[in-house]
Amino acid sequence: MKKIFLIFSILFLIAITTITKNSTKKLENKMFNTKENVRVLKDKFELVLLDYNFLTTPQKLMHYQSKYFENELIYLDINEIKQINLYKNQLIISNFNKKKSDNE
């Protein structure tokens, strides 16, 4: 009777160990994949943030204008910009900065 109980206990412990080991391996794989995804997203975020900070400050834009474009760039009011659309073989010119109605 003791031998049967001992063998059953050993088999039970082996089964529990196998199940635990498989569960742990699955969790480690999920953690690794999540960390890699976070790392990739963090790299993209840093690049976008660098791009935003570097290019969008007014001082930088004015510096680039004077350095690369000299007098080629002019200031333009957004209300003066027009949009050209092709609809049924006809050109339709409309304001670029349309005010949306309340229904949209």
C-alpha positions as CSV (number, residue, x, y, z in Angstrom):
1,M,0.0,0.0,0.0
2,K,2.9,2.3,0.9
3,K,4.5,1.6,-2.5
4,I,1.4,2.5,-4.4
5,F,0.9,5.7,-2.5
6,L,4.6,6.6,-3.0
7,I,4.5,5.9,-6.8
8,F,1.2,7.9,-7.1
9,S,2.7,10.8,-5.2
10,I,5.8,10.9,-7.4
11,L,3.7,10.7,-10.6
12,F,1.4,13.5,-9.2
13,L,4.4,15.7,-8.4
14,I,5.9,15.1,-11.9
15,A,2.6,16.1,-13.5
16,I,2.2,19.2,-11.4
17,T,5.9,20.2,-12.2
18,T,5.3,19.7,-15.9
19,I,2.1,21.8,-15.9
20,T,3.8,24.6,-13.8
21,K,6.9,24.6,-16.1
22,N,4.7,24.9,-19.3
23,S,2.6,27.7,-17.7
24,T,5.8,29.6,-16.7
25,K,7.3,29.2,-20.2
26,K,4.1,30.6,-21.8
27,L,4.1,33.6,-19.4
28,E,7.8,34.2,-20.1
29,N,7.1,34.2,-23.9
30,K,4.2,36.7,-23.4
31,M,6.4,38.9,-21.2
32,F,9.2,38.9,-23.8
33,N,6.9,39.7,-26.6
34,T,5.3,42.5,-24.6
35,K,8.7,44.0,-23.7
36,E,9.8,43.9,-27.3
37,N,6.6,45.6,-28.4
38,V,7.1,48.3,-25.8
39,R,10.7,48.7,-26.8
40,V,9.7,49.2,-30.4
41,L,7.0,51.7,-29.5
42,K,9.3,53.5,-27.2
43,D,11.9,53.9,-30.0
44,K,9.2,55.2,-32.4
45,F,7.9,57.6,-29.7
46,E,11.4,59.0,-29.1
47,L,11.9,59.5,-32.8
48,V,8.6,61.3,-33.2
49,L,9.2,63.4,-30.1
50,L,12.6,64.3,-31.4
51,D,11.2,65.2,-34.8
52,Y,8.4,67.3,-33.2
53,N,10.8,69.1,-30.9
54,F,13.4,69.7,-33.4
55,L,11.3,70.7,-36.4
56,T,8.3,72.5,-35.0
57,T,9.7,75.2,-32.9
58,P,9.2,78.6,-34.6
59,Q,12.9,79.5,-34.1
60,K,14.0,76.3,-35.9
61,L,11.6,76.9,-38.7
62,M,12.7,80.4,-39.2
63,H,16.3,79.3,-39.0
64,Y,15.7,76.6,-41.7
65,Q,13.9,79.1,-43.9
66,S,16.8,81.5,-43.8
67,K,19.4,78.8,-44.2
68,Y,17.9,76.6,-46.9
69,F,15.2,78.6,-48.7
70,E,16.4,82.2,-48.3
71,N,13.6,84.2,-49.9
72,E,11.6,81.3,-51.5
73,L,9.1,81.0,-48.7
74,I,6.4,83.6,-48.1
75,Y,3.8,83.9,-45.4
76,L,0.3,83.0,-46.5
77,D,-3.0,83.3,-44.8
78,I,-4.8,80.0,-44.5
79,N,-8.0,81.6,-45.8
80,E,-6.2,82.4,-49.1
81,I,-5.5,78.7,-49.7
82,K,-7.8,77.0,-52.2
83,Q,-8.5,73.3,-52.8
84,I,-9.0,71.9,-56.2
85,N,-11.1,68.8,-56.7
86,L,-12.0,66.8,-59.8
87,Y,-15.6,65.8,-59.9
88,K,-17.3,64.3,-62.9
89,N,-14.5,65.7,-65.2
90,Q,-15.0,69.2,-63.8
91,L,-12.6,71.2,-61.6
92,I,-14.2,72.5,-58.5
93,I,-12.3,75.1,-56.5
94,S,-13.2,75.6,-52.9
95,N,-11.7,77.2,-49.8
96,F,-9.3,74.9,-48.1
97,N,-10.3,76.1,-44.6
98,K,-14.0,75.3,-44.7
99,K,-16.0,75.7,-41.5
100,K,-17.9,72.6,-40.8
101,S,-21.6,72.9,-40.2
102,D,-23.3,71.6,-37.1
103,N,-24.8,68.7,-38.9
104,E,-21.4,67.1,-39.8
